[in-house]
């Protein structure tokens, strides 16, 4: 099975890449989402839950700045320049993962007082809720697309095309084809005489 670059990123350097690119941002984002719901229902803008919400909002936004910078510089730019995207599935997986981080960065900017200064507490909370919803939508699109096999749209990895040391001048032959070749050879042996004794004069 072929993998998207998204899945390949999570699969290599275990378990660190999985922790850095999936576990940490998901834990922070889910903490933000859960505390967001609590604040929307209770309207208690003080106490531990409120400050946990603010902390997780700032932390996940700042964290995604680093992740997006890393992915753009080390994946998107070089892959695009080399023309190595593994069909549109691969593009969607990586692009939506990056896009998912943008609403969280907006939340961090709001918590740092750099945007939406004129909004009251409820107005800021609504922006929080919208941004979290956008993150969840794009994040799940990224995960679904990332787990797809790009081969369903025709992508073939290097190993699927060629085998062996003489790969440049040897066309890959599927094992099932050998059975048909063997049958054809046996049929030829039955119908073709092998020596002069096999002829009737």
C-alpha positions, 0 to 999 in steps of 0.5 A: 500500500502506498502512503501519503506524505501526511501518513509517512510523516507520522509513521517515520521516527516513531514515536516522536513524529506521532507525538509532535505532529499529532498527539500534542496538538490534538490534546491541546485542541481537544482541551480547548474544545472541551473547556470552550463548551463548558464556558459557553454553557456556564458563562463562568469567565473566571476560575481554573477552567477559564484560565485553562481555556486561555492557556490551551488557546495560546499554546496550541496556536503558538505551537501550530506556528512552528508546525506550519513553518516546518511543514512548509519549509521541509515538505510543501516547498521541496515536494512541489519543486520536485513534482513529487505529490502523490496525486490530489489525495496527497495534496489535500491531506497536507494542505488541510492539515496546515489550514486546520492550524490557522484558526488556532493561530487566530485564537492565540492572537486573540488571547494575546490581545493582537486581534478582536480587541473591540469584542466583549467576552461573549463575542470573543468566545463565539470567535473561539467556538467558530475557530475550534469548529473550523479546526475540527473540520479541516483536521478530520479531512486531513486525517481521512485523506492522509489515511487513503491510499493514493494508489486509488487515483493511479499513483505507483511507488517506485517498488511497484514499477521496478524490481531488482538490480537491473530495474532500469531495463527490466519491466516488472512482471506480475507473478500471476503471469508466470502461471499462464506462461507455464501453461502455454509452454506445456501446451506447445510441448504437446503439439510440437514434435520434439525429435524425428521419432515423433513423426509418422512417415 
